Amino acid sequence: MLNDSDDAEIADAIIRLAHALNMRVVAEGVETAEQVAFLKARRCDEIQGYVIAKPLPPDKVASCSRKRSVLADRG
């Protein structure tokens, strides 16, 4: 989405549409800080992907989920 303006426009439109419908938006496959910044600027609600953590075994998920959200600070 960062390398193609059409992809960026589509992502932006999906986020705006979901919010207009009072839905939360979860972006999947987020891998870079640049993607996080793009999504944060568009008020994406949640993200998942390697930028947060690589796949974990079940016994490690609880400790990882207690960490502060990358998108939490929207100021």
A tleap script that builds the chain and sets N, CA, C and O, in Angstrom:
source leaprc.protein.ff14SB
mol = sequence {
  NMET LEU ASN ASP SER ASP ASP ALA GLU ILE
  ALA ASP ALA ILE ILE ARG LEU ALA HIE ALA
  LEU ASN MET ARG VAL VAL ALA GLU GLY VAL
  GLU THR ALA GLU GLN VAL ALA PHE LEU LYS
  ALA ARG ARG CYS ASP GLU ILE GLN GLY TYR
  VAL ILE ALA LYS PRO LEU PRO PRO ASP LYS
  VAL ALA SER CYS SER ARG LYS ARG SER VAL
  LEU ALA ASP ARG CGLY
}
set mol.1.N position { 0.816 -1.197 0.000 }
set mol.1.CA position { 0.000 0.000 0.000 }
set mol.1.C position { 0.856 1.256 0.000 }
set mol.1.O position { 0.383 2.327 -0.380 }
set mol.2.N position { 2.112 1.138 0.422 }
set mol.2.CA position { 2.985 2.308 0.439 }
set mol.2.C position { 3.667 2.533 -0.901 }
set mol.2.O position { 4.133 3.639 -1.177 }
set mol.3.N position { 3.733 1.515 -1.731 }
set mol.3.CA position { 4.418 1.623 -3.013 }
set mol.3.C position { 3.470 1.889 -4.176 }
set mol.3.O position { 3.917 2.153 -5.292 }
set mol.4.N position { 2.185 1.821 -3.929 }
set mol.4.CA position { 1.197 1.986 -4.993 }
set mol.4.C position { 0.091 2.906 -4.502 }
set mol.4.O position { -0.601 2.588 -3.535 }
set mol.5.N position { -0.077 4.043 -5.165 }
set mol.5.CA position { -1.078 5.019 -4.706 }
set mol.5.C position { -2.491 4.457 -4.786 }
set mol.5.O position { -3.346 4.826 -3.981 }
set mol.6.N position { -2.752 3.565 -5.753 }
set mol.6.CA position { -4.085 2.949 -5.827 }
set mol.6.C position { -4.338 2.084 -4.598 }
set mol.6.O position { -5.427 2.119 -4.024 }
set mol.7.N position { -3.339 1.310 -4.196 }
set mol.7.CA position { -3.479 0.471 -3.004 }
set mol.7.C position { -3.703 1.332 -1.758 }
set mol.7.O position { -4.512 0.985 -0.896 }
set mol.8.N position { -2.999 2.432 -1.668 }
set mol.8.CA position { -3.162 3.344 -0.528 }
set mol.8.C position { -4.572 3.915 -0.499 }
set mol.8.O position { -5.185 4.003 0.566 }
set mol.9.N position { -5.086 4.299 -1.649 }
set mol.9.CA position { -6.451 4.839 -1.720 }
set mol.9.C position { -7.484 3.787 -1.338 }
set mol.9.O position { -8.465 4.090 -0.660 }
set mol.10.N position { -7.263 2.557 -1.772 }
set mol.10.CA position { -8.191 1.473 -1.423 }
set mol.10.C position { -8.174 1.228 0.077 }
set mol.10.O position { -9.233 1.110 0.694 }
set mol.11.N position { -6.990 1.148 0.674 }
set mol.11.CA position { -6.884 0.939 2.123 }
set mol.11.C position { -7.566 2.080 2.872 }
set mol.11.O position { -8.311 1.842 3.823 }
set mol.12.N position { -7.319 3.300 2.454 }
set mol.12.CA position { -7.936 4.463 3.088 }
set mol.12.C position { -9.461 4.393 2.983 }
set mol.12.O position { -10.163 4.659 3.959 }
set mol.13.N position { -9.970 4.038 1.810 }
set mol.13.CA position { -11.417 3.953 1.601 }
set mol.13.C position { -12.045 2.857 2.468 }
set mol.13.O position { -13.130 3.042 3.020 }
set mol.14.N position { -11.365 1.729 2.584 }
set mol.14.CA position { -11.890 0.632 3.412 }
set mol.14.C position { -11.970 1.068 4.874 }
set mol.14.O position { -12.968 0.810 5.547 }
set mol.15.N position { -10.934 1.721 5.358 }
set mol.15.CA position { -10.932 2.195 6.751 }
set mol.15.C position { -12.061 3.197 6.972 }
set mol.15.O position { -12.791 3.098 7.958 }
set mol.16.N position { -12.214 4.165 6.059 }
set mol.16.CA position { -13.270 5.176 6.212 }
set mol.16.C position { -14.661 4.546 6.136 }
set mol.16.O position { -15.549 4.908 6.908 }
set mol.17.N position { -14.854 3.604 5.207 }
set mol.17.CA position { -16.143 2.932 5.074 }
set mol.17.C position { -16.487 2.153 6.342 }
set mol.17.O position { -17.602 2.249 6.855 }
set mol.18.N position { -15.531 1.388 6.839 }
set mol.18.CA position { -15.780 0.615 8.060 }
set mol.18.C position { -16.136 1.527 9.223 }
set mol.18.O position { -17.064 1.235 9.977 }
set mol.19.N position { -15.419 2.612 9.376 }
set mol.19.CA position { -15.726 3.544 10.465 }
set mol.19.C position { -17.088 4.204 10.269 }
set mol.19.O position { -17.799 4.438 11.246 }
set mol.20.N position { -17.463 4.507 9.033 }
set mol.20.CA position { -18.786 5.078 8.756 }
set mol.20.C position { -19.892 4.105 9.144 }
set mol.20.O position { -21.002 4.516 9.480 }
set mol.21.N position { -19.584 2.827 9.097 }
set mol.21.CA position { -20.538 1.781 9.483 }
set mol.21.C position { -20.375 1.353 10.943 }
set mol.21.O position { -20.923 0.337 11.370 }
set mol.22.N position { -19.610 2.148 11.701 }
set mol.22.CA position { -19.348 1.863 13.119 }
set mol.22.C position { -18.700 0.504 13.336 }
set mol.22.O position { -19.011 -0.204 14.294 }
set mol.23.N position { -17.798 0.154 12.435 }
set mol.23.CA position { -17.054 -1.094 12.548 }
set mol.23.C position { -15.610 -0.782 12.909 }
set mol.23.O position { -15.091 0.284 12.580 }
set mol.24.N position { -14.976 -1.712 13.580 }
set mol.24.CA position { -13.553 -1.590 13.886 }
set mol.24.C position { -12.769 -2.189 12.729 }
set mol.24.O position { -13.245 -3.098 12.049 }
set mol.25.N position { -11.563 -1.675 12.510 }
set mol.25.CA position { -10.730 -2.117 11.392 }
set mol.25.C position { -9.478 -2.792 11.931 }
set mol.25.O position { -8.782 -2.237 12.781 }
set mol.26.N position { -9.193 -3.996 11.432 }
set mol.26.CA position { -7.985 -4.727 11.782 }
set mol.26.C position { -7.176 -4.920 10.501 }
set mol.26.O position { -7.643 -5.566 9.564 }
set mol.27.N position { -5.986 -4.371 10.459 }
set mol.27.CA position { -5.098 -4.545 9.313 }
set mol.27.C position { -4.229 -5.769 9.561 }
set mol.27.O position { -3.613 -5.895 10.619 }
set mol.28.N position { -4.180 -6.659 8.599 }
set mol.28.CA position { -3.391 -7.880 8.717 }
set mol.28.C position { -2.115 -7.774 7.908 }
set mol.28.O position { -2.069 -7.070 6.900 }
set mol.29.N position { -1.092 -8.462 8.341 }
set mol.29.CA position { 0.142 -8.550 7.594 }
set mol.29.C position { 1.015 -7.308 7.659 }
set mol.29.O position { 1.798 -7.048 6.745 }
set mol.30.N position { 0.886 -6.545 8.726 }
set mol.30.CA position { 1.676 -5.321 8.875 }
set mol.30.C position { 3.099 -5.705 9.274 }
set mol.30.O position { 3.313 -6.395 10.270 }
set mol.31.N position { 4.066 -5.248 8.479 }
set mol.31.CA position { 5.448 -5.686 8.680 }
set mol.31.C position { 6.439 -4.568 8.943 }
set mol.31.O position { 7.554 -4.846 9.384 }
set mol.32.N position { 6.080 -3.307 8.689 }
set mol.32.CA position { 7.062 -2.232 8.828 }
set mol.32.C position { 6.503 -1.059 9.640 }
set mol.32.O position { 5.291 -0.886 9.772 }
set mol.33.N position { 7.425 -0.267 10.175 }
set mol.33.CA position { 7.033 0.947 10.904 }
set mol.33.C position { 6.335 1.930 9.971 }
set mol.33.O position { 5.454 2.670 10.409 }
set mol.34.N position { 6.705 1.951 8.707 }
set mol.34.CA position { 6.070 2.840 7.743 }
set mol.34.C position { 4.611 2.462 7.537 }
set mol.34.O position { 3.753 3.335 7.412 }
set mol.35.N position { 4.328 1.164 7.501 }
set mol.35.CA position { 2.945 0.712 7.382 }
set mol.35.C position { 2.155 1.083 8.637 }
set mol.35.O position { 1.001 1.500 8.543 }
set mol.36.N position { 2.770 0.935 9.799 }
set mol.36.CA position { 2.110 1.331 11.050 }
set mol.36.C position { 1.759 2.807 11.002 }
set mol.36.O position { 0.639 3.180 11.351 }
set mol.37.N position { 2.685 3.653 10.580 }
set mol.37.CA position { 2.436 5.092 10.506 }
set mol.37.C position { 1.296 5.405 9.546 }
set mol.37.O position { 0.438 6.235 9.849 }
set mol.38.N position { 1.282 4.753 8.405 }
set mol.38.CA position { 0.207 4.938 7.425 }
set mol.38.C position { -1.146 4.602 8.045 }
set mol.38.O position { -2.097 5.375 7.934 }
set mol.39.N position { -1.222 3.446 8.696 }
set mol.39.CA position { -2.479 2.990 9.293 }
set mol.39.C position { -2.882 3.853 10.483 }
set mol.39.O position { -4.063 4.149 10.665 }
set mol.40.N position { -1.922 4.251 11.278 }
set mol.40.CA position { -2.201 5.106 12.432 }
set mol.40.C position { -2.759 6.453 11.967 }
set mol.40.O position { -3.705 6.969 12.562 }
set mol.41.N position { -2.188 7.017 10.924 }
set mol.41.CA position { -2.657 8.303 10.395 }
set mol.41.C position { -4.103 8.213 9.897 }
set mol.41.O position { -4.817 9.215 9.854 }
set mol.42.N position { -4.519 7.012 9.526 }
set mol.42.CA position { -5.880 6.807 9.023 }
set mol.42.C position { -6.807 6.231 10.084 }
set mol.42.O position { -7.939 5.841 9.794 }
set mol.43.N position { -6.311 6.185 11.314 }
set mol.43.CA position { -7.100 5.759 12.473 }
set mol.43.C position { -7.551 4.302 12.408 }
set mol.43.O position { -8.646 3.960 12.855 }
set mol.44.N position { -6.697 3.450 11.850 }
set mol.44.CA position { -6.948 2.015 11.878 }
set mol.44.C position { -6.988 1.591 13.349 }
set mol.44.O position { -6.194 2.066 14.161 }
set mol.45.N position { -7.911 0.701 13.679 }
set mol.45.CA position { -8.123 0.355 15.087 }
set mol.45.C position { -7.112 -0.647 15.648 }
set mol.45.O position { -6.660 -0.506 16.785 }
set mol.46.N position { -6.765 -1.641 14.865 }
set mol.46.CA position { -5.866 -2.695 15.328 }
set mol.46.C position { -5.000 -3.143 14.157 }
set mol.46.O position { -5.369 -2.989 12.993 }
set mol.47.N position { -3.848 -3.698 14.490 }
set mol.47.CA position { -3.007 -4.298 13.465 }
set mol.47.C position { -2.507 -5.639 13.956 }
set mol.47.O position { -2.493 -5.919 15.155 }
set mol.48.N position { -2.094 -6.465 13.005 }
set mol.48.CA position { -1.424 -7.708 13.341 }
set mol.48.C position { -0.373 -7.951 12.276 }
set mol.48.O position { -0.525 -7.538 11.127 }
set mol.49.N position { 0.664 -8.608 12.662 }
set mol.49.CA position { 1.716 -8.909 11.702 }
set mol.49.C position { 3.076 -8.956 12.372 }
set mol.49.O position { 3.188 -8.804 13.589 }
set mol.50.N position { 4.102 -9.166 11.571 }
set mol.50.CA position { 5.463 -9.308 12.081 }
set mol.50.C position { 5.969 -8.070 12.797 }
set mol.50.O position { 6.880 -8.175 13.619 }
set mol.51.N position { 5.407 -6.895 12.513 }
set mol.51.CA position { 5.846 -5.689 13.218 }
set mol.51.C position { 5.515 -5.792 14.715 }
set mol.51.O position { 6.176 -5.163 15.542 }
set mol.52.N position { 4.510 -6.572 15.053 }
set mol.52.CA position { 4.125 -6.804 16.455 }
set mol.52.C position { 4.903 -7.993 17.006 }
set mol.52.O position { 5.583 -7.887 18.027 }
set mol.53.N position { 4.792 -9.124 16.317 }
set mol.53.CA position { 5.476 -10.341 16.759 }
set mol.53.C position { 5.400 -11.397 15.677 }
set mol.53.O position { 4.451 -11.443 14.893 }
set mol.54.N position { 6.403 -12.233 15.648 }
set mol.54.CA position { 6.361 -13.399 14.772 }
set mol.54.C position { 5.406 -14.412 15.404 }
set mol.54.O position { 5.084 -14.289 16.586 }
set mol.55.N position { 4.954 -15.395 14.656 }
set mol.55.CA position { 4.072 -16.407 15.237 }
set mol.55.C position { 4.676 -16.993 16.523 }
set mol.55.O position { 5.874 -17.265 16.597 }
set mol.56.N position { 3.818 -17.177 17.525 }
set mol.56.CA position { 4.272 -17.647 18.834 }
set mol.56.C position { 3.566 -18.936 19.228 }
set mol.56.O position { 2.442 -19.189 18.796 }
set mol.57.N position { 4.221 -19.750 20.045 }
set mol.57.CA position { 3.529 -20.908 20.601 }
set mol.57.C position { 2.492 -20.424 21.620 }
set mol.57.O position { 2.646 -19.342 22.187 }
set mol.58.N position { 1.463 -21.196 21.853 }
set mol.58.CA position { 0.379 -20.765 22.741 }
set mol.58.C position { 0.828 -20.272 24.110 }
set mol.58.O position { 0.245 -19.326 24.639 }
set mol.59.N position { 1.847 -20.888 24.694 }
set mol.59.CA position { 2.270 -20.495 26.042 }
set mol.59.C position { 2.960 -19.124 26.075 }
set mol.59.O position { 3.174 -18.582 27.159 }
set mol.60.N position { 3.308 -18.559 24.931 }
set mol.60.CA position { 3.965 -17.246 24.881 }
set mol.60.C position { 2.986 -16.116 24.521 }
set mol.60.O position { 3.331 -14.942 24.652 }
set mol.61.N position { 1.789 -16.453 24.076 }
set mol.61.CA position { 0.836 -15.452 23.604 }
set mol.61.C position { 0.384 -14.522 24.723 }
set mol.61.O position { 0.295 -13.313 24.510 }
set mol.62.N position { 0.101 -15.045 25.890 }
set mol.62.CA position { -0.417 -14.225 26.992 }
set mol.62.C position { 0.540 -13.096 27.351 }
set mol.62.O position { 0.107 -11.956 27.518 }
set mol.63.N position { 1.825 -13.389 27.472 }
set mol.63.CA position { 2.764 -12.340 27.846 }
set mol.63.C position { 2.899 -11.305 26.733 }
set mol.63.O position { 3.071 -10.119 27.013 }
set mol.64.N position { 2.825 -11.727 25.511 }
set mol.64.CA position { 2.921 -10.795 24.389 }
set mol.64.C position { 1.680 -9.908 24.320 }
set mol.64.O position { 1.794 -8.720 24.019 }
set mol.65.N position { 0.505 -10.460 24.591 }
set mol.65.CA position { -0.732 -9.687 24.473 }
set mol.65.C position { -0.858 -8.617 25.552 }
set mol.65.O position { -1.689 -7.717 25.428 }
set mol.66.N position { -0.059 -8.696 26.598 }
set mol.66.CA position { -0.100 -7.681 27.652 }
set mol.66.C position { 0.684 -6.429 27.285 }
set mol.66.O position { 0.564 -5.401 27.952 }
set mol.67.N position { 1.485 -6.510 26.229 }
set mol.67.CA position { 2.279 -5.358 25.815 }
set mol.67.C position { 1.366 -4.259 25.261 }
set mol.67.O position { 0.267 -4.527 24.774 }
set mol.68.N position { 1.840 -3.042 25.347 }
set mol.68.CA position { 1.092 -1.880 24.870 }
set mol.68.C position { 0.893 -1.948 23.361 }
set mol.68.O position { 1.806 -2.332 22.630 }
set mol.69.N position { -0.291 -1.579 22.893 }
set mol.69.CA position { -0.608 -1.597 21.479 }
set mol.69.C position { 0.214 -0.556 20.720 }
set mol.69.O position { 0.425 0.554 21.208 }
set mol.70.N position { 0.668 -0.916 19.543 }
set mol.70.CA position { 1.418 -0.012 18.672 }
set mol.70.C position { 0.544 1.179 18.257 }
set mol.70.O position { 1.056 2.281 18.058 }
set mol.71.N position { -0.751 0.965 18.130 }
set mol.71.CA position { -1.656 2.019 17.676 }
set mol.71.C position { -2.308 2.766 18.841 }
set mol.71.O position { -3.077 3.699 18.609 }
set mol.72.N position { -2.022 2.383 20.079 }
set mol.72.CA position { -2.708 2.971 21.234 }
set mol.72.C position { -2.486 4.468 21.359 }
set mol.72.O position { -3.423 5.202 21.676 }
set mol.73.N position { -1.296 4.926 21.123 }
set mol.73.CA position { -0.989 6.355 21.258 }
set mol.73.C position { -1.345 7.051 19.955 }
set mol.73.O position { -0.562 7.050 19.005 }
set mol.74.N position { -2.513 7.637 19.918 }
set mol.74.CA position { -2.991 8.276 18.690 }
set mol.74.C position { -2.849 9.770 18.724 }
set mol.74.O position { -3.391 10.462 17.862 }
set mol.75.N position { -2.125 10.294 19.711 }
set mol.75.CA position { -1.976 11.731 19.858 }
set mol.75.C position { -1.098 12.375 18.903 }
set mol.75.O position { -0.915 13.591 18.956 }
savepdb mol mol.pdb
quit
